[in-house]
Amino acid sequence: MTARGVLVALVAGSVLACSWWGDERQAIRSRLDAFKDRVNATAPDGIGSVTRAAEISRYFTEDISVDLGGGAAPIEGREMLMGMAARLQPRTSEFRLDFADVNVQLAPGGESAAVDLTAEFIRRAAGSRQSMDAREFKLTMRREDGEWRIAHVVAVETLK
């Protein structure tokens, strides 16, 4: 192969690799958007809240760990998280979740990723004035069965 052929192959490989990595980052962002939409969807009372919690749990790995900091014990496992989501649904329905500043860094091999984001919790107010709280999180996501799932969540302490 000539030097020109090697150069063309390298450029083509680089373009292909960049587009693949970009697609995976976009796939992760899309998965987080779908999660946010599922969380924000209105759920019926009773068994509907359990069904909704089960749907939400599909966005997490079986061994999910959530560390909210502040001395609180970590939440361990998808079943624990699902139970909490079902019980808290009446209170969390007062808020809408949004994500801002989503930064995705793929790990070598492309099967996991580190994600930094700001979660915004916006009160669904009847009037025009809405209140908002925002919190930064670091997530680890893993690809399982072809889908990106959240494996670890850590709340980031920020200056107040």
QUITAUR-V691064 format. One record per residue. N is the residue number from 1. RES is the residue in one letter. PHI is phi in whole degrees, -180 to 180 (* if undefined). PSI is psi in radians with two decimals (none if undefined). BURIAL is # if it has 16 or more other C-alpha atoms within 10 Angstrom, else .. Layout:
BEGIN
n=N res=RES phi=PHI psi=PSI burial=BURIAL
n=N res=RES phi=PHI psi=PSI burial=BURIAL
END
This chain:
BEGIN
n=1 res=M phi=* psi=2.42 burial=.
n=2 res=T phi=-79 psi=2.93 burial=.
n=3 res=A phi=-61 psi=-0.65 burial=.
n=4 res=R phi=-65 psi=-0.71 burial=.
n=5 res=G phi=-64 psi=-0.72 burial=.
n=6 res=V phi=-64 psi=-0.75 burial=.
n=7 res=L phi=-62 psi=-0.78 burial=.
n=8 res=V phi=-62 psi=-0.74 burial=.
n=9 res=A phi=-64 psi=-0.73 burial=.
n=10 res=L phi=-65 psi=-0.77 burial=.
n=11 res=V phi=-64 psi=-0.79 burial=.
n=12 res=A phi=-62 psi=-0.72 burial=.
n=13 res=G phi=-64 psi=-0.71 burial=.
n=14 res=S phi=-65 psi=-0.75 burial=.
n=15 res=V phi=-64 psi=-0.75 burial=.
n=16 res=L phi=-63 psi=-0.78 burial=.
n=17 res=A phi=-64 psi=-0.74 burial=.
n=18 res=C phi=-65 psi=-0.70 burial=.
n=19 res=S phi=-69 psi=-0.64 burial=.
n=20 res=W phi=-65 psi=-0.83 burial=.
n=21 res=W phi=-63 psi=-0.70 burial=.
n=22 res=G phi=-63 psi=-0.69 burial=.
n=23 res=D phi=-64 psi=-0.68 burial=.
n=24 res=E phi=-67 psi=-0.70 burial=#
n=25 res=R phi=-63 psi=-0.71 burial=#
n=26 res=Q phi=-67 psi=-0.64 burial=.
n=27 res=A phi=-62 psi=-0.69 burial=.
n=28 res=I phi=-67 psi=-0.78 burial=#
n=29 res=R phi=-62 psi=-0.71 burial=#
n=30 res=S phi=-64 psi=-0.69 burial=.
n=31 res=R phi=-65 psi=-0.72 burial=#
n=32 res=L phi=-66 psi=-0.65 burial=#
n=33 res=D phi=-64 psi=-0.72 burial=.
n=34 res=A phi=-64 psi=-0.70 burial=.
n=35 res=F phi=-60 psi=-0.85 burial=#
n=36 res=K phi=-59 psi=-0.76 burial=#
n=37 res=D phi=-63 psi=-0.69 burial=.
n=38 res=R phi=-66 psi=-0.74 burial=#
n=39 res=V phi=-63 psi=-0.69 burial=#
n=40 res=N phi=-80 psi=-0.22 burial=#
n=41 res=A phi=-67 psi=2.49 burial=.
n=42 res=T phi=-74 psi=2.33 burial=.
n=43 res=A phi=-116 psi=2.48 burial=#
n=44 res=P phi=-69 psi=2.84 burial=.
n=45 res=D phi=-75 psi=3.03 burial=.
n=46 res=G phi=69 psi=-2.27 burial=.
n=47 res=I phi=-63 psi=-0.42 burial=.
n=48 res=G phi=-60 psi=-0.61 burial=.
n=49 res=S phi=-69 psi=-0.56 burial=#
n=50 res=V phi=-70 psi=-0.74 burial=#
n=51 res=T phi=-62 psi=-0.76 burial=.
n=52 res=R phi=-63 psi=-0.73 burial=#
n=53 res=A phi=-62 psi=-0.68 burial=#
n=54 res=A phi=-65 psi=-0.68 burial=#
n=55 res=E phi=-64 psi=-0.74 burial=.
n=56 res=I phi=-65 psi=-0.65 burial=#
n=57 res=S phi=-63 psi=-0.39 burial=#
n=58 res=R phi=-67 psi=-0.20 burial=#
n=59 res=Y phi=-88 psi=0.00 burial=#
n=60 res=F phi=-121 psi=2.67 burial=#
n=61 res=T phi=-75 psi=2.83 burial=#
n=62 res=E phi=-59 psi=-0.63 burial=#
n=63 res=D phi=-100 psi=0.52 burial=.
n=64 res=I phi=-52 psi=2.47 burial=#
n=65 res=S phi=-131 psi=2.22 burial=#
n=66 res=V phi=-120 psi=2.07 burial=#
n=67 res=D phi=-113 psi=1.84 burial=#
n=68 res=L phi=-88 psi=-0.07 burial=#
n=69 res=G phi=73 psi=-2.90 burial=.
n=70 res=G phi=64 psi=0.40 burial=.
n=71 res=G phi=85 psi=-0.04 burial=.
n=72 res=A phi=-74 psi=2.52 burial=.
n=73 res=A phi=-68 psi=2.47 burial=.
n=74 res=P phi=-63 psi=2.62 burial=.
n=75 res=I phi=-91 psi=2.12 burial=#
n=76 res=E phi=-117 psi=2.16 burial=.
n=77 res=G phi=97 psi=2.53 burial=#
n=78 res=R phi=-66 psi=-0.67 burial=#
n=79 res=E phi=-64 psi=-0.72 burial=#
n=80 res=M phi=-63 psi=-0.78 burial=.
n=81 res=L phi=-64 psi=-0.71 burial=#
n=82 res=M phi=-63 psi=-0.76 burial=#
n=83 res=G phi=-62 psi=-0.73 burial=.
n=84 res=M phi=-65 psi=-0.73 burial=.
n=85 res=A phi=-61 psi=-0.71 burial=#
n=86 res=A phi=-65 psi=-0.74 burial=#
n=87 res=R phi=-72 psi=-0.60 burial=.
n=88 res=L phi=-88 psi=-0.13 burial=.
n=89 res=Q phi=-50 psi=-0.78 burial=#
n=90 res=P phi=-59 psi=-0.66 burial=.
n=91 res=R phi=-77 psi=-0.68 burial=.
n=92 res=T phi=-74 psi=-0.32 burial=#
n=93 res=S phi=-68 psi=-0.25 burial=#
n=94 res=E phi=-75 psi=-0.18 burial=.
n=95 res=F phi=-121 psi=2.73 burial=#
n=96 res=R phi=-117 psi=2.36 burial=#
n=97 res=L phi=-96 psi=2.40 burial=#
n=98 res=D phi=-140 psi=2.70 burial=#
n=99 res=F phi=-115 psi=2.43 burial=#
n=100 res=A phi=-132 psi=2.79 burial=.
n=101 res=D phi=52 psi=0.83 burial=.
n=102 res=V phi=-78 psi=2.09 burial=.
n=103 res=N phi=-122 psi=2.09 burial=.
n=104 res=V phi=-112 psi=2.22 burial=#
n=105 res=Q phi=-121 psi=1.95 burial=.
n=106 res=L phi=-75 psi=2.45 burial=#
n=107 res=A phi=-82 psi=2.73 burial=.
n=108 res=P phi=-55 psi=2.38 burial=.
n=109 res=G phi=98 psi=-0.38 burial=.
n=110 res=G phi=71 psi=0.28 burial=.
n=111 res=E phi=-102 psi=-0.09 burial=.
n=112 res=S phi=-145 psi=2.85 burial=#
n=113 res=A phi=-152 psi=2.61 burial=#
n=114 res=A phi=-101 psi=2.30 burial=#
n=115 res=V phi=-128 psi=2.20 burial=#
n=116 res=D phi=-107 psi=2.37 burial=#
n=117 res=L phi=-156 psi=2.88 burial=#
n=118 res=T phi=-111 psi=2.17 burial=#
n=119 res=A phi=-95 psi=2.19 burial=#
n=120 res=E phi=-108 psi=2.22 burial=#
n=121 res=F phi=-109 psi=1.93 burial=#
n=122 res=I phi=-111 psi=2.14 burial=#
n=123 res=R phi=-69 psi=2.29 burial=#
n=124 res=R phi=-80 psi=1.62 burial=.
n=125 res=A phi=-92 psi=2.56 burial=.
n=126 res=A phi=-70 psi=-0.58 burial=.
n=127 res=G phi=-88 psi=-2.98 burial=.
n=128 res=S phi=-81 psi=-0.31 burial=.
n=129 res=R phi=-90 psi=2.16 burial=.
n=130 res=Q phi=-119 psi=2.54 burial=.
n=131 res=S phi=-101 psi=2.67 burial=.
n=132 res=M phi=-141 psi=2.53 burial=.
n=133 res=D phi=-128 psi=2.48 burial=.
n=134 res=A phi=-130 psi=2.53 burial=.
n=135 res=R phi=-144 psi=2.44 burial=.
n=136 res=E phi=-91 psi=2.50 burial=#
n=137 res=F phi=-137 psi=2.63 burial=#
n=138 res=K phi=-113 psi=2.21 burial=#
n=139 res=L phi=-117 psi=2.60 burial=#
n=140 res=T phi=-114 psi=2.23 burial=#
n=141 res=M phi=-117 psi=2.54 burial=#
n=142 res=R phi=-128 psi=2.57 burial=#
n=143 res=R phi=-88 psi=2.12 burial=#
n=144 res=E phi=-130 psi=2.24 burial=.
n=145 res=D phi=53 psi=0.66 burial=.
n=146 res=G phi=79 psi=0.02 burial=.
n=147 res=E phi=-120 psi=2.52 burial=.
n=148 res=W phi=-81 psi=2.25 burial=#
n=149 res=R phi=-129 psi=2.62 burial=#
n=150 res=I phi=-80 psi=2.17 burial=#
n=151 res=A phi=-106 psi=-0.50 burial=#
n=152 res=H phi=-152 psi=2.40 burial=#
n=153 res=V phi=-131 psi=2.30 burial=#
n=154 res=V phi=-132 psi=2.22 burial=#
n=155 res=A phi=-75 psi=2.37 burial=#
n=156 res=V phi=-96 psi=2.17 burial=#
n=157 res=E phi=-74 psi=2.26 burial=.
n=158 res=T phi=-120 psi=2.84 burial=.
n=159 res=L phi=-70 psi=2.48 burial=.
n=160 res=K phi=-110 psi=none burial=.
END
